[in-house]
Amino acid sequence: MNIYWESFKTFFKIGIFTLGGGYAMIPLIEEEVVNRKQWVSKDEMLDLIAIAQSCPGVFAINIAVFVGYKLQKVRGAIATATGTALPSFLIILAIAIFFAAFKDNPVIAAMFRGIRPAVVALIAVPTFRMAQSAKIGWTNCWIPVVSALLIWLLGVSPIYIILIAGIAGYLWGKAHPHPLSEGGESK
């Protein structure tokens, strides 16, 4: 089967059925890309999410580009990015064309009020899965909690949090090298 067409279809499907933005896509991407297609491992997916979050641009496109690039370099990235963006483009185009006709429709407004809580759940589930994959436990759970509070309560830019976390992780790794990072075998 043509990997370009397959990856385009996969990300097109994800793009169609995702409401709430890129973070709401995470469970769908994980199900398709990790569990069904096995294009990336759980650990790779966690790394791709972290990279996609820290790169400029739209999260959904970033994650699609990284998965596509892993599959088939630049052509794979183009296929997955196009598959991700096309449904949103077409839906927004249709909404723009017909917006005046249904902008005050109470049924449409009620539908969106019902969708909002589901989107919160779609974002919460991958957050807890990522916490498990990242091996967040009692010794390091303070890191995401403090980071979230700094962003939410004090308005600290997520960019600073990412930079500080990256530098701290680098320094921690230098001070406490992992046996495999030295080229040796784990015991």
N, C-alpha and C positions, 0 to 999 in steps of 0.2 A: 504494500500500500504506500502511496505517496505521503511521506512524512510532512511535507509542507501543507498539503490539503488536510491531512489529519489534524495537524496542530492548529491550522486556521479554523477548522470546524469546531474543535474542542474549545478554543478561546472565544469563538463567536457564540457558542452555546452558553458559556460562562457569562459573557457580556450581556446576552439577552435576558438571562434569568437573575441578574443581580440588581437589586435596588438598594440604594444607600451608599454607593461609592465603592472605592477600592478595597476598604477594609472588610466590607460585607462580602467581597469576592473570595476572601481567604478560605472559608470552608469549602466552597465550590472548587477552587483551584486545587486545594489539598486533596479533595476526593478524586478529581479527575487526573491530576498530574502525578500525585504520589501513590494513591491507592489503586486506581484503575489502570492507568497507562504505565505507571512505574518509570516515568521519565526522569524523576529525581527522587532521592531518598528523603526521609523525614528530616534528617539533619541538614541536608542541602537546602530543603525548603525553608527551614528556619533561618539559615544563612541568607538565602535569597530575599526573604522578607525583611531582614535587618538591612541588607544593602539597598533594597528598593525603597525603604522608608527613609534612608539617609541620603538618597540621591535627589536632586531637584527634579521636578516634574510630577506627573500624575502617577500615583502609586500603582494603579491597575496596569497602566502601560509599562511602567518600570518592571514589574514582576513578570509580565508577559514577555518583554524583551529579554530578560535574563533567562527565562526558561527556554524561549526560542533559540537564543544564542547557544545555550548549552546543547540543544538538540542538533542544530545545523548552522551554527555561526550566523552570519549576517542575514542570509536568506530565511533562516528559521526565525530570527528576531523580527523580520519584516512580516512574516506570515502570522505570528502570534500577536504582534502589536496591531496589525490590521484587523485580525479577528476580534480582538478586544474592543477596539475603538469603533468599528463599523456599526454594531447594534445601537450604541449610544448616539452616534451621529444620526442614524436613520430615525430613531425614536424622537430625539430632540427636534429634528427637522419636521417630523409629523406634528409634534406638539406645537411648534412655532406656527405652522400653517393653520392649525385648527384651534389654537389657544383661545381666540376671542369667542368661539362658539361654546366652550365649556368651562371658562375660567371661574364662573360664579355658580357652577352646578353643585348643589349640596351633596349629591351622591359621590362625585369625584372627590370633594373635600373630605367626606367621611372615609372614603377608601384610604386616602393618604394619612389620616389620623390613625387608622388601624394598622397601617404598614409601619409607622414609626417605631412602635415598641418591638416589632419583629426584627427590625434592622438593628436595634440595640442588642438583641440576643445574638444575631448573626455576627456582630462584632465581638461580643463577650466570649463566645465559644472558642474561636481561634486564639483569643488572648490566654485563656486557661490552658489550651493545648500547647501554645508556645511556651508558657511557663513550665509545663511538665517537660517539654523537649529541651528547654534551656537548663533543666535541673535546678530550678529555683526551689529552695527549701528554707528551713528555719534560719540557716546561717546567712543567707543572702537575700531573703525576701524584702529586706529593708531597701534595697537598691531600687526596684521598680516603684515601691510605695513612696519613697522620698522623691524620686524623679517625677512621678505623677503629681505629687503635692506641690513641688516647685513650679511645675508648668501650670497647674490649675489655680492654685491659691496666690502664688507670687508673680505669675505671668512670665516666668523665665522661658526664654526661647528654647524650643526643642533642639535647635542646632547646638546650643551650648551644652545641653544634656548629652547629646550624642558625642560631641567632641571630648567632653570631660570623661564620659564612660569609655571611649576608645583609648584615651591616654591612660586612664587608670587601669584598664584591662591590659594594655601593653606593659605598663610598669609592674603590675601584679605577675604577669607571665614571665617577665625578666627575673623577678625576685623568687618566683616559685615555678621553675620550669617543669613542664610535663615530660614524663619519660619518653614519649613518642616524639616530642618536638626536638629532642636532642639526637634523633636518628636511632635511638635504641629500642629495644623491645620492652613492652609493658610486662611487669612481673606479677 
